[in-house]
């Protein structure tokens, strides 16, 4: 990250843990420095802020101020920590920090994968006074919409389809298509690095991983999302990768088309991480956000 990034060490007490829960908040100022509105980028399981630096930099290049969170995920034997509860608590705490301490008046939330679950849970039941401050919620390849088949199936999809198959497909393309434009080869490098880091962090912390996978396959956000859109009037749009091998996006698409047709569903090429790491997909996400 560049020297302009403001990193804040924050700690809170949650109902699931008796000691302080530590996390970091990141503020990426725009040029000129303006904090009246910002984009809050929330990443999924095992993804750190530095992993989506390319995504953040593209927003900064468009003049957006950006905020993000990174949570301490515990050691490999952290079985007793309730990951879903702590992620939810830190998000609520950071939102209040952005409003009360930084002075941000309007936020566009961009949540990828598992982060969609904490966003919906954090906003469900919050006072309506916060509604004007959340301008738009964008969910990218979200879990929690009945789009997984079960614990074992999700793990198998992650290992054999997402990690093994997709990594080597990108590697093959990178090695064989030597005449591709530089930006295409750069996309391949970023995606391969993203898959590798996600895999390594997943296996290094099995306790955290098993708890989050269990939450992913059992969570049903649909009732809460119906309420957020129909009753609370929150503005929502969804990005779904056509080739996502980790999440079955067709079920998510069917839900919004059949039950919440007012929500924009924007289909993107590529796989689960492509909207954060591939140039064409990133530009489509930013363009959709600018058009709202």
PASEBA-1860 file (N, C-alpha, C; in nm, 3 decimals):
! residues 292
1> XXXXXXXX> 0.083/-0.118/0.000/0.000/0.000/0.000/0.088/0.125/0.000 ~ 0.035/0.236/-0.049/0.117/0.356/-0.053/0.114/0.427/0.082 ~ 0.195/0.532/0.093/0.213/0.599/0.221/0.091/0.680/0.263 ~ -0.004/0.701/0.170/-0.121/0.781/0.203/-0.227/0.701/0.279 ~ -0.209/0.571/0.286/-0.309/0.487/0.353/-0.305/0.514/0.503 ~ -0.423/0.532/0.560/-0.436/0.551/0.704/-0.480/0.419/0.765 ~ -0.397/0.361/0.851/-0.429/0.234/0.915/-0.462/0.259/1.062 ~ -0.577/0.210/1.105/-0.623/0.232/1.241/-0.638/0.098/1.310
9> XXXXXXXX> -0.574/0.082/1.425/-0.590/-0.039/1.505/-0.707/-0.021/1.600 ~ -0.805/-0.108/1.588/-0.927/-0.097/1.666/-0.953/-0.227/1.742 ~ -1.021/-0.217/1.855/-1.053/-0.335/1.934/-1.188/-0.315/2.001 ~ -1.266/-0.422/2.009/-1.397/-0.415/2.070/-1.422/-0.543/2.150 ~ -1.519/-0.535/2.238/-1.569/-0.654/2.307/-1.695/-0.703/2.235 ~ -1.706/-0.833/2.215/-1.825/-0.888/2.153/-1.892/-0.985/2.249 ~ -2.015/-1.018/2.220/-2.090/-1.109/2.305/-2.036/-1.251/2.298 ~ -1.953/-1.281/2.195/-1.904/-1.416/2.177/-1.766/-1.438/2.238
17> XXXXXXXX> -1.705/-1.332/2.290/-1.569/-1.348/2.340/-1.546/-1.250/2.455 ~ -1.480/-1.297/2.560/-1.462/-1.214/2.679/-1.344/-1.117/2.667 ~ -1.250/-1.146/2.578/-1.136/-1.057/2.559/-1.160/-0.968/2.438 ~ -1.074/-0.869/2.421/-1.089/-0.776/2.310/-1.069/-0.846/2.177 ~ -1.149/-0.809/2.079/-1.134/-0.856/1.941/-1.067/-0.743/1.863 ~ -0.949/-0.772/1.808/-0.872/-0.670/1.738/-0.896/-0.679/1.587 ~ -0.903/-0.564/1.526/-0.910/-0.559/1.380/-0.850/-0.427/1.333 ~ -0.823/-0.416/1.204/-0.766/-0.295/1.147/-0.863/-0.233/1.048
25> XXXXXXXX> -0.873/-0.103/1.056/-0.948/-0.028/0.956/-0.851/0.045/0.865 ~ -0.882/0.046/0.737/-0.796/0.111/0.638/-0.875/0.223/0.571 ~ -0.812/0.341/0.560/-0.870/0.455/0.491/-0.777/0.494/0.376 ~ -0.829/0.493/0.258/-0.753/0.531/0.139/-0.810/0.664/0.089 ~ -0.744/0.775/0.121/-0.800/0.905/0.085/-0.803/0.927/-0.065 ~ -0.902/1.002/-0.108/-0.907/1.042/-0.248/-0.821/1.166/-0.267 ~ -0.806/1.209/-0.390/-0.730/1.331/-0.420/-0.821/1.425/-0.498 ~ -0.857/1.542/-0.451/-0.817/1.595/-0.320/-0.887/1.523/-0.206
33> XXXXXXXX> -0.836/1.541/-0.087/-0.886/1.470/0.030/-1.032/1.508/0.057 ~ -1.122/1.411/0.040/-1.265/1.432/0.065/-1.321/1.306/0.131 ~ -1.388/1.324/0.245/-1.441/1.209/0.317/-1.593/1.216/0.329 ~ -1.658/1.304/0.253/-1.803/1.311/0.264/-1.869/1.184/0.210 ~ -1.804/1.116/0.116/-1.857/0.992/0.060/-1.742/0.897/0.033 ~ -1.763/0.768/0.057/-1.657/0.672/0.030/-1.716/0.537/-0.010 ~ -1.630/0.451/-0.062/-1.665/0.312/-0.093/-1.604/0.225/0.016 ~ -1.688/0.144/0.081/-1.641/0.049/0.182/-1.631/-0.087/0.117
41> XXXXXXXX> -1.508/-0.137/0.102/-1.484/-0.265/0.036/-1.463/-0.373/0.142 ~ -1.545/-0.477/0.134/-1.540/-0.587/0.231/-1.510/-0.717/0.157 ~ -1.407/-0.786/0.200/-1.363/-0.908/0.133/-1.417/-1.032/0.203 ~ -1.410/-1.145/0.133/-1.464/-1.270/0.184/-1.365/-1.346/0.269 ~ -1.386/-1.475/0.278/-1.307/-1.563/0.363/-1.160/-1.563/0.323 ~ -1.070/-1.545/0.418/-0.925/-1.559/0.402/-0.863/-1.459/0.306 ~ -0.936/-1.356/0.267/-0.881/-1.255/0.176/-0.842/-1.132/0.256 ~ -0.719/-1.085/0.237/-0.671/-0.966/0.306/-0.684/-0.844/0.216
49> XXXXXXXX> -0.673/-0.728/0.277/-0.689/-0.604/0.203/-0.584/-0.592/0.093 ~ -0.460/-0.632/0.122/-0.354/-0.620/0.022/-0.380/-0.709/-0.099 ~ -0.460/-0.815/-0.082/-0.490/-0.905/-0.193/-0.577/-0.837/-0.298 ~ -0.652/-0.734/-0.259/-0.740/-0.665/-0.353/-0.690/-0.523/-0.379 ~ -0.560/-0.505/-0.369/-0.501/-0.373/-0.393/-0.535/-0.322/-0.532 ~ -0.533/-0.411/-0.632/-0.565/-0.370/-0.769/-0.707/-0.312/-0.775 ~ -0.801/-0.378/-0.711/-0.941/-0.334/-0.707/-0.951/-0.198/-0.641 ~ -0.884/-0.181/-0.527/-0.887/-0.054/-0.455/-0.825/0.057/-0.537
57> XXXXXXXX> -0.712/0.029/-0.600/-0.643/0.132/-0.679/-0.729/0.182/-0.795 ~ -0.810/0.094/-0.854/-0.897/0.136/-0.964/-1.005/0.232/-0.914 ~ -1.056/0.209/-0.794/-1.152/0.303/-0.736/-1.085/0.437/-0.707 ~ -0.964/0.433/-0.652/-0.893/0.556/-0.621/-0.865/0.636/-0.748 ~ -0.835/0.566/-0.857/-0.808/0.634/-0.985/-0.931/0.707/-1.037 ~ -1.051/0.663/-0.994/-1.175/0.728/-1.034/-1.216/0.839/-0.938 ~ -1.132/0.867/-0.840/-1.160/0.977/-0.747/-1.236/0.939/-0.624 ~ -1.258/0.809/-0.602/-1.330/0.764/-0.483/-1.236/0.758/-0.362
65> XXXXXXXX> -1.287/0.793/-0.245/-1.221/0.756/-0.120/-1.266/0.614/-0.086 ~ -1.175/0.535/-0.030/-1.202/0.394/-0.005/-1.172/0.360/0.141 ~ -1.256/0.277/0.199/-1.231/0.223/0.332/-1.238/0.071/0.325 ~ -1.172/0.003/0.418/-1.173/-0.143/0.420/-1.142/-0.190/0.561 ~ -1.172/-0.318/0.587/-1.146/-0.379/0.718/-1.062/-0.504/0.699 ~ -0.976/-0.529/0.795/-0.904/-0.655/0.800/-0.910/-0.708/0.943 ~ -0.959/-0.829/0.960/-0.980/-0.886/1.093/-0.871/-0.987/1.125 ~ -0.830/-0.992/1.250/-0.739/-1.097/1.295/-0.816/-1.228/1.303
73> XXXXXXXX> -0.772/-1.328/1.230/-0.851/-1.451/1.217/-0.813/-1.559/1.316 ~ -0.717/-1.532/1.404/-0.683/-1.632/1.506/-0.586/-1.737/1.455 ~ -0.538/-1.819/1.547/-0.445/-1.926/1.512/-0.516/-2.048/1.456 ~ -0.439/-2.149/1.415/-0.498/-2.267/1.350/-0.587/-2.351/1.440 ~ -0.580/-2.330/1.571/-0.663/-2.408/1.663/-0.772/-2.322/1.728 ~ -0.808/-2.212/1.663/-0.906/-2.121/1.721/-1.048/-2.171/1.696 ~ -1.080/-2.288/1.751/-1.211/-2.349/1.729/-1.323/-2.278/1.804 ~ -1.292/-2.215/1.917/-1.396/-2.162/2.002/-1.441/-2.021/1.963
81> XXXXXXXX> -1.372/-1.958/1.872/-1.407/-1.822/1.833/-1.521/-1.827/1.732 ~ -1.624/-1.748/1.754/-1.739/-1.745/1.664/-1.712/-1.643/1.553 ~ -1.663/-1.693/1.441/-1.618/-1.605/1.334/-1.730/-1.516/1.281 ~ -1.848/-1.573/1.257/-1.955/-1.494/1.200/-1.996/-1.380/1.294 ~ -2.001/-1.408/1.425/-2.040/-1.305/1.521/-1.935/-1.195/1.530 ~ -1.807/-1.231/1.525/-1.703/-1.131/1.536/-1.693/-1.045/1.411 ~ -1.711/-1.106/1.294/-1.710/-1.027/1.170/-1.826/-0.927/1.171 ~ -1.941/-0.971/1.217/-2.057/-0.882/1.225/-2.031/-0.767/1.322
89> XXXXXXXX> -1.975/-0.798/1.437/-1.951/-0.695/1.538/-1.849/-0.592/1.489 ~ -1.742/-0.639/1.424/-1.641/-0.545/1.377/-1.696/-0.456/1.265 ~ -1.781/-0.509/1.179/-1.839/-0.427/1.073/-1.926/-0.317/1.133 ~ -2.012/-0.352/1.228/-2.097/-0.251/1.291/-2.011/-0.143/1.359 ~ -1.906/-0.187/1.428/-1.817/-0.093/1.497/-1.748/-0.001/1.397 ~ -1.702/-0.054/1.285/-1.631/0.027/1.186/-1.725/0.125/1.116 ~ -1.849/0.083/1.089/-1.947/0.175/1.030/-1.968/0.295/1.123 ~ -1.984/0.269/1.252/-2.001/0.378/1.347/-1.878/0.467/1.352
97> XXXXXXXX> -1.760/0.406/1.340/-1.636/0.484/1.338/-1.632/0.577/1.216 ~ -1.672/0.525/1.100/-1.671/0.607/0.978/-1.768/0.724/0.990 ~ -1.884/0.699/1.049/-1.984/0.806/1.065/-1.940/0.909/1.168 ~ -1.904/0.862/1.286/-1.886/0.950/1.401/-1.747/1.011/1.411 ~ -1.643/0.936/1.372/-1.506/0.984/1.390/-1.445/1.040/1.262 ~ -1.473/0.976/1.148/-1.416/1.022/1.021/-1.504/1.129/0.959 ~ -1.635/1.123/0.987/-1.726/1.223/0.934/-1.782/1.192/0.797 ~ -1.780/1.064/0.758/-1.834/1.026/0.628/-1.986/1.034/0.632
105> XXXXXXXX> -2.044/1.095/0.528/-2.187/1.116/0.523/-2.260/1.012/0.439 ~ -2.191/0.952/0.342/-2.257/0.856/0.253/-2.159/0.745/0.217 ~ -2.206/0.622/0.221/-2.120/0.506/0.196/-2.183/0.418/0.088 ~ -2.100/0.376/-0.006/-2.136/0.271/-0.101/-2.063/0.145/-0.056 ~ -2.138/0.042/-0.018/-2.078/-0.082/0.030/-2.059/-0.178/-0.086 ~ -1.939/-0.233/-0.100/-1.910/-0.336/-0.199/-1.861/-0.458/-0.122 ~ -1.941/-0.565/-0.121/-1.911/-0.684/-0.042/-1.894/-0.805/-0.133 ~ -1.783/-0.874/-0.118/-1.753/-0.991/-0.201/-1.771/-1.119/-0.122
113> XXXXXXXX> -1.839/-1.217/-0.181/-1.849/-1.352/-0.130/-1.910/-1.357/0.011 ~ -1.837/-1.413/0.108/-1.886/-1.431/0.245/-1.919/-1.298/0.312 ~ -1.855/-1.190/0.268/-1.881/-1.060/0.329/-2.025/-1.015/0.309 ~ -2.093/-1.069/0.208/-2.234/-1.035/0.187/-2.317/-1.073/0.308 ~ -2.283/-1.184/0.373/-2.360/-1.229/0.488/-2.349/-1.131/0.605 ~ -2.228/-1.080/0.632/-2.214/-0.988/0.744/-2.279/-0.853/0.713 ~ -2.279/-0.812/0.586/-2.344/-0.685/0.550/-2.494/-0.693/0.574 ~ -2.557/-0.798/0.523/-2.702/-0.812/0.541/-2.736/-0.822/0.689
121> XXXXXXXX> -2.659/-0.900/0.764/-2.686/-0.914/0.907/-2.664/-0.783/0.982 ~ -2.562/-0.706/0.943/-2.532/-0.581/1.012/-2.640/-0.477/0.989 ~ -2.699/-0.476/0.870/-2.800/-0.375/0.837/-2.940/-0.417/0.877 ~ -2.962/-0.546/0.891/-3.095/-0.595/0.927/-3.132/-0.550/1.068 ~ -3.235/-0.471/1.078/-3.280/-0.425/1.209/-3.211/-0.301/1.261 ~ -3.116/-0.243/1.187/-3.051/-0.120/1.232/-3.148/-0.003/1.220 ~ -3.130/0.100/1.300/-3.221/0.215/1.295/-3.228/0.277/1.156 ~ -3.347/0.320/1.118/-3.365/0.377/0.984/-3.289/0.508/0.966
129> XXXXXXXX> -3.242/0.569/1.075/-3.165/0.691/1.062/-3.038/0.668/0.982 ~ -2.989/0.542/0.978/-2.869/0.511/0.903/-2.897/0.495/0.753 ~ -3.022/0.484/0.715/-3.055/0.457/0.576/-2.997/0.558/0.478 ~ -3.008/0.689/0.503/-2.952/0.783/0.407/-2.800/0.772/0.393 ~ -2.734/0.718/0.494/-2.588/0.709/0.488/-2.541/0.591/0.402 ~ -2.625/0.491/0.383/-2.591/0.379/0.294/-2.654/0.410/0.159 ~ -2.573/0.458/0.067/-2.625/0.498/-0.063/-2.660/0.378/-0.149 ~ -2.571/0.278/-0.153/-2.590/0.162/-0.239/-2.513/0.044/-0.183
137> XXXXXXXX> -2.572/-0.074/-0.191/-2.506/-0.197/-0.150/-2.484/-0.282/-0.274 ~ -2.359/-0.316/-0.301/-2.325/-0.402/-0.415/-2.270/-0.534/-0.362 ~ -2.334/-0.643/-0.398/-2.290/-0.776/-0.358/-2.227/-0.846/-0.478 ~ -2.105/-0.898/-0.460/-2.033/-0.964/-0.569/-2.018/-1.112/-0.536 ~ -2.075/-1.197/-0.620/-2.073/-1.342/-0.599/-2.102/-1.377/-0.454 ~ -2.218/-1.333/-0.402/-2.246/-1.350/-0.259/-2.284/-1.494/-0.223 ~ -2.245/-1.537/-0.106/-2.295/-1.661/-0.050/-2.418/-1.628/0.035 ~ -2.492/-1.733/0.074/-2.606/-1.711/0.161/-2.740/-1.707/0.092
145> XXXXXXXX> -2.745/-1.745/-0.037/-2.871/-1.741/-0.112/-2.911/-1.881/-0.160 ~ -2.879/-1.982/-0.080/-2.911/-2.118/-0.120/-2.827/-2.166/-0.237 ~ -2.707/-2.106/-0.251/-2.624/-2.137/-0.368/-2.509/-2.231/-0.337 ~ -2.519/-2.307/-0.228/-2.423/-2.414/-0.200/-2.498/-2.542/-0.171 ~ -2.434/-2.656/-0.197/-2.503/-2.786/-0.187/-2.483/-2.856/-0.054 ~ -2.393/-2.808/0.028/-2.365/-2.873/0.155/-2.219/-2.859/0.191 ~ -2.185/-2.895/0.314/-2.050/-2.873/0.365/-1.945/-2.946/0.281 ~ -1.961/-3.077/0.262/-1.862/-3.154/0.190/-1.855/-3.111/0.044
153> XXXXXXXX> -1.970/-3.089/-0.018/-1.970/-3.049/-0.158/-1.901/-2.915/-0.178 ~ -1.923/-2.823/-0.084/-1.859/-2.692/-0.094/-1.706/-2.706/-0.083 ~ -1.661/-2.788/0.008/-1.517/-2.810/0.024/-1.457/-2.873/-0.101 ~ -1.527/-2.971/-0.159/-1.477/-3.036/-0.280/-1.473/-2.940/-0.398 ~ -1.575/-2.856/-0.411/-1.575/-2.756/-0.518/-1.456/-2.661/-0.501 ~ -1.430/-2.621/-0.377/-1.320/-2.529/-0.352/-1.186/-2.591/-0.393 ~ -1.162/-2.715/-0.351/-1.032/-2.777/-0.376/-1.014/-2.815/-0.523 ~ -1.112/-2.888/-0.578/-1.090/-2.949/-0.710/-1.131/-2.861/-0.827
161> XXXXXXXX> -1.231/-2.777/-0.808/-1.274/-2.691/-0.918/-1.207/-2.553/-0.910 ~ -1.223/-2.489/-0.794/-1.173/-2.353/-0.782/-1.021/-2.347/-0.775 ~ -0.960/-2.429/-0.689/-0.815/-2.422/-0.670/-0.741/-2.496/-0.782 ~ -0.760/-2.626/-0.792/-0.681/-2.707/-0.885/-0.714/-2.672/-1.030 ~ -0.840/-2.687/-1.067/-0.878/-2.670/-1.207/-0.853/-2.527/-1.256 ~ -0.903/-2.429/-1.181/-0.896/-2.291/-1.229/-0.754/-2.235/-1.223 ~ -0.676/-2.278/-1.125/-0.538/-2.231/-1.120/-0.461/-2.278/-1.243 ~ -0.475/-2.405/-1.275/-0.398/-2.458/-1.388/-0.453/-2.412/-1.523
169> XXXXXXXX> -0.581/-2.380/-1.530/-0.634/-2.321/-1.653/-0.572/-2.184/-1.678 ~ -0.560/-2.105/-1.572/-0.496/-1.974/-1.587/-0.347/-1.989/-1.615 ~ -0.283/-2.086/-1.551/-0.142/-2.109/-1.575/-0.118/-2.152/-1.720 ~ -0.202/-2.243/-1.770/-0.190/-2.288/-1.908/-0.207/-2.173/-2.006 ~ -0.309/-2.090/-1.979/-0.331/-1.976/-2.068/-0.214/-1.880/-2.062 ~ -0.160/-1.857/-1.943/-0.048/-1.764/-1.927/0.074/-1.813/-2.006 ~ 0.100/-1.944/-2.005/0.217/-1.999/-2.070/0.200/-2.014/-2.221 ~ 0.078/-2.048/-2.265/0.056/-2.077/-2.406/0.024/-1.953/-2.489
177> XXXXXXXX> -0.054/-1.862/-2.432/-0.097/-1.746/-2.509/0.003/-1.632/-2.492 ~ 0.122/-1.653/-2.541/0.228/-1.555/-2.521/0.206/-1.428/-2.603 ~ 0.117/-1.433/-2.700/0.088/-1.315/-2.781/-0.026/-1.231/-2.724 ~ -0.084/-1.273/-2.614/-0.191/-1.195/-2.552/-0.140/-1.058/-2.510 ~ -0.228/-0.957/-2.508/-0.187/-0.825/-2.460/-0.136/-0.832/-2.316 ~ -0.049/-0.739/-2.277/0.007/-0.742/-2.141/-0.099/-0.741/-2.031 ~ -0.211/-0.669/-2.054/-0.312/-0.662/-1.950/-0.380/-0.796/-1.928 ~ -0.389/-0.879/-2.034/-0.449/-1.012/-2.020/-0.358/-1.102/-1.937
185> XXXXXXXX> -0.230/-1.096/-1.964/-0.136/-1.177/-1.887/-0.128/-1.129/-1.743 ~ -0.142/-0.997/-1.723/-0.144/-0.944/-1.586/-0.266/-0.994/-1.511 ~ -0.381/-1.004/-1.580/-0.501/-1.061/-1.518/-0.474/-1.203/-1.470 ~ -0.411/-1.283/-1.555/-0.380/-1.422/-1.519/-0.291/-1.429/-1.396 ~ -0.190/-1.344/-1.392/-0.099/-1.344/-1.277/-0.173/-1.309/-1.148 ~ -0.258/-1.207/-1.154/-0.330/-1.166/-1.034/-0.426/-1.275/-0.987 ~ -0.495/-1.340/-1.081/-0.590/-1.444/-1.042/-0.517/-1.564/-0.984 ~ -0.406/-1.606/-1.047/-0.329/-1.719/-0.994/-0.278/-1.688/-0.853
193> XXXXXXXX> -0.230/-1.568/-0.834/-0.182/-1.529/-0.701/-0.298/-1.528/-0.601 ~ -0.413/-1.478/-0.643/-0.529/-1.473/-0.555/-0.575/-1.612/-0.513 ~ -0.580/-1.706/-0.609/-0.621/-1.843/-0.578/-0.521/-1.908/-0.483 ~ -0.392/-1.889/-0.510/-0.289/-1.949/-0.426/-0.297/-1.898/-0.283 ~ -0.307/-1.766/-0.265/-0.312/-1.709/-0.130/-0.438/-1.753/-0.056 ~ -0.549/-1.759/-0.128/-0.673/-1.802/-0.065/-0.663/-1.946/-0.018 ~ -0.602/-2.031/-0.098/-0.584/-2.171/-0.061/-0.492/-2.186/0.059 ~ -0.380/-2.116/0.058/-0.283/-2.127/0.167/-0.344/-2.082/0.299
201> XXXXXXXX> -0.412/-1.968/0.299/-0.471/-1.917/0.423/-0.584/-2.007/0.471 ~ -0.652/-2.072/0.379/-0.761/-2.161/0.416/-0.710/-2.283/0.490 ~ -0.603/-2.346/0.440/-0.553/-2.468/0.502/-0.470/-2.439/0.627 ~ -0.417/-2.317/0.641/-0.338/-2.283/0.759/-0.425/-2.260/0.882 ~ -0.553/-2.237/0.863/-0.641/-2.211/0.976/-0.767/-2.296/0.963 ~ -0.756/-2.428/0.984/-0.872/-2.517/0.964/-0.987/-2.489/1.059 ~ -0.958/-2.448/1.182/-1.066/-2.418/1.275/-1.155/-2.307/1.225 ~ -1.094/-2.196/1.184/-1.169/-2.084/1.132/-1.241/-2.123/1.002
209> XXXXXXXX> -1.170/-2.197/0.917/-1.226/-2.235/0.787/-1.352/-2.320/0.802 ~ -1.348/-2.422/0.888/-1.463/-2.510/0.904/-1.584/-2.434/0.958 ~ -1.560/-2.341/1.052/-1.671/-2.263/1.105/-1.733/-2.173/0.998 ~ -1.649/-2.111/0.917/-1.703/-2.022/0.815/-1.772/-2.099/0.704 ~ -1.718/-2.215/0.665/-1.786/-2.297/0.565/-1.921/-2.343/0.616 ~ -1.926/-2.382/0.743/-2.054/-2.423/0.802/-2.155/-2.309/0.798 ~ -2.109/-2.187/0.824/-2.197/-2.072/0.818/-2.242/-2.045/0.675 ~ -2.152/-2.059/0.581/-2.183/-2.033/0.440/-2.292/-2.128/0.389
217> XXXXXXXX> -2.278/-2.256/0.420/-2.371/-2.354/0.363/-2.506/-2.356/0.435 ~ -2.512/-2.302/0.556/-2.637/-2.306/0.633/-2.709/-2.172/0.638 ~ -2.642/-2.065/0.602/-2.702/-1.932/0.609/-2.805/-1.912/0.497 ~ -2.916/-1.850/0.531/-3.017/-1.813/0.432/-3.049/-1.665/0.449 ~ -2.995/-1.583/0.360/-3.013/-1.439/0.368/-3.143/-1.391/0.305 ~ -3.212/-1.478/0.236/-3.325/-1.433/0.154/-3.434/-1.360/0.232 ~ -3.479/-1.408/0.349/-3.580/-1.331/0.423/-3.532/-1.191/0.461 ~ -3.406/-1.181/0.506/-3.353/-1.050/0.546/-3.337/-0.958/0.426
225> XXXXXXXX> -3.295/-1.012/0.311/-3.278/-0.929/0.192/-3.414/-0.880/0.142 ~ -3.515/-0.964/0.146/-3.649/-0.920/0.108/-3.692/-0.800/0.193 ~ -3.665/-0.809/0.324/-3.702/-0.700/0.414/-3.620/-0.574/0.385 ~ -3.489/-0.590/0.362/-3.404/-0.474/0.337/-3.449/-0.398/0.213 ~ -3.491/-0.471/0.111/-3.532/-0.407/-0.015/-3.676/-0.359/-0.011 ~ -3.767/-0.446/0.030/-3.910/-0.414/0.022/-3.959/-0.324/0.135 ~ -3.908/-0.344/0.256/-3.957/-0.268/0.371/-3.865/-0.151/0.406 ~ -3.735/-0.175/0.406/-3.642/-0.070/0.445/-3.602/0.021/0.329
233> XXXXXXXX> -3.627/-0.023/0.207/-3.598/0.060/0.090/-3.452/0.076/0.058 ~ -3.371/-0.018/0.101/-3.228/-0.008/0.072/-3.201/-0.040/-0.075 ~ -3.109/0.034/-0.136/-3.074/0.016/-0.277/-2.967/-0.092/-0.288 ~ -2.993/-0.188/-0.375/-2.908/-0.306/-0.383/-2.884/-0.342/-0.530 ~ -2.762/-0.385/-0.561/-2.733/-0.444/-0.691/-2.639/-0.562/-0.671 ~ -2.644/-0.659/-0.764/-2.571/-0.784/-0.748/-2.491/-0.813/-0.873 ~ -2.365/-0.853/-0.853/-2.277/-0.894/-0.963/-2.253/-1.044/-0.952 ~ -2.274/-1.116/-1.061/-2.260/-1.261/-1.061/-2.169/-1.305/-1.175
241> XXXXXXXX> -2.062/-1.378/-1.141/-1.970/-1.429/-1.242/-2.028/-1.554/-1.307 ~ -2.031/-1.556/-1.439/-2.091/-1.668/-1.511/-2.015/-1.798/-1.488 ~ -1.884/-1.790/-1.473/-1.803/-1.911/-1.459/-1.761/-1.941/-1.317 ~ -1.836/-1.892/-1.218/-1.800/-1.913/-1.078/-1.808/-2.061/-1.043 ~ -1.695/-2.120/-1.006/-1.691/-2.262/-0.970/-1.700/-2.284/-0.819 ~ -1.706/-2.176/-0.741/-1.714/-2.189/-0.596/-1.857/-2.171/-0.545 ~ -1.929/-2.078/-0.606/-2.068/-2.049/-0.568/-2.158/-2.075/-0.688 ~ -2.271/-2.141/-0.664/-2.367/-2.166/-0.771/-2.453/-2.042/-0.791
249> XXXXXXXX> -2.408/-1.953/-0.878/-2.474/-1.824/-0.891/-2.610/-1.830/-0.959 ~ -2.642/-1.940/-1.026/-2.772/-1.949/-1.092/-2.885/-1.939/-0.990 ~ -2.869/-2.000/-0.874/-2.972/-1.993/-0.770/-2.987/-1.851/-0.717 ~ -2.877/-1.781/-0.704/-2.884/-1.641/-0.661/-2.956/-1.557/-0.766 ~ -2.921/-1.578/-0.891/-2.985/-1.505/-1.001/-3.134/-1.531/-1.005 ~ -3.175/-1.658/-0.991/-3.317/-1.693/-0.993/-3.393/-1.626/-0.880 ~ -3.330/-1.618/-0.763/-3.396/-1.554/-0.648/-3.428/-1.409/-0.678 ~ -3.330/-1.335/-0.728/-3.353/-1.193/-0.753/-3.446/-1.169/-0.871
257> XXXXXXXX> -3.433/-1.249/-0.976/-3.520/-1.231/-1.092/-3.665/-1.263/-1.057 ~ -3.687/-1.364/-0.975/-3.824/-1.408/-0.945/-3.888/-1.333/-0.829 ~ -3.806/-1.294/-0.729/-3.864/-1.236/-0.608/-3.832/-1.089/-0.588 ~ -3.719/-1.042/-0.640/-3.683/-0.901/-0.625/-3.635/-0.846/-0.760 ~ -3.726/-0.838/-0.858/-3.685/-0.794/-0.992/-3.636/-0.649/-0.997 ~ -3.663/-0.572/-0.892/-3.615/-0.434/-0.891/-3.464/-0.425/-0.868 ~ -3.404/-0.533/-0.818/-3.260/-0.536/-0.792/-3.186/-0.570/-0.922 ~ -3.090/-0.488/-0.957/-3.011/-0.513/-1.079/-2.920/-0.632/-1.058
265> XXXXXXXX> -2.927/-0.731/-1.148/-2.835/-0.844/-1.150/-2.746/-0.828/-1.273 ~ -2.619/-0.806/-1.249/-2.524/-0.781/-1.358/-2.432/-0.902/-1.371 ~ -2.435/-0.967/-1.485/-2.351/-1.084/-1.507/-2.214/-1.042/-1.559 ~ -2.111/-1.108/-1.508/-1.973/-1.080/-1.546/-1.909/-1.208/-1.597 ~ -1.811/-1.197/-1.684/-1.736/-1.316/-1.724/-1.641/-1.360/-1.613 ~ -1.587/-1.479/-1.626/-1.483/-1.522/-1.534/-1.534/-1.596/-1.412 ~ -1.445/-1.610/-1.314/-1.467/-1.693/-1.197/-1.488/-1.608/-1.072 ~ -1.478/-1.672/-0.956/-1.517/-1.612/-0.828/-1.436/-1.485/-0.796
273> XXXXXXXX> -1.307/-1.484/-0.825/-1.222/-1.370/-0.790/-1.207/-1.268/-0.901 ~ -1.254/-1.300/-1.020/-1.231/-1.212/-1.135/-1.286/-1.070/-1.118 ~ -1.402/-1.051/-1.053/-1.452/-0.913/-1.038/-1.360/-0.823/-0.956 ~ -1.269/-0.882/-0.879/-1.176/-0.802/-0.800/-1.038/-0.791/-0.863 ~ -1.007/-0.878/-0.959/-0.869/-0.890/-1.006/-0.850/-0.874/-1.157 ~ -0.955/-0.884/-1.234/-0.943/-0.875/-1.380/-0.992/-0.739/-1.429 ~ -0.911/-0.678/-1.515/-0.934/-0.540/-1.554/-1.075/-0.516/-1.609 ~ -1.120/-0.598/-1.702/-1.250/-0.578/-1.765/-1.363/-0.587/-1.664
281> XXXXXXXX> -1.356/-0.685/-1.575/-1.461/-0.703/-1.473/-1.461/-0.589/-1.373 ~ -1.343/-0.547/-1.331/-1.333/-0.437/-1.234/-1.395/-0.310/-1.290 ~ -1.366/-0.281/-1.417/-1.422/-0.161/-1.479/-1.574/-0.168/-1.486 ~ -1.629/-0.288/-1.511/-1.775/-0.302/-1.516/-1.838/-0.277/-1.379 ~ -1.771/-0.324/-1.273/-1.822/-0.300/-1.138/-1.821/-0.151/-1.107 ~ -1.711/-0.084/-1.138/-1.700/0.060/-1.109/-1.798/0.140/-1.193 ~ -1.812/0.104/-1.319/-1.907/0.176/-1.407/-2.049/0.162/-1.356 ~ -2.085/0.042/-1.308/-2.220/0.021/-1.255/-2.241/0.103/-1.129
289> XXXX> -2.138/0.116/-1.048/-2.148/0.196/-0.925/-2.162/0.344/-0.960 ~ -2.085/0.391/-1.058/-2.092/0.531/-1.098/-2.226/0.566/-1.160 ~ -2.290/0.467/-1.223/-2.417/0.493/-1.291/-2.536/0.501/-1.199 ~ -2.515/0.471/-1.069/-2.626/0.472/-0.973/-2.640/0.607/-0.903
END
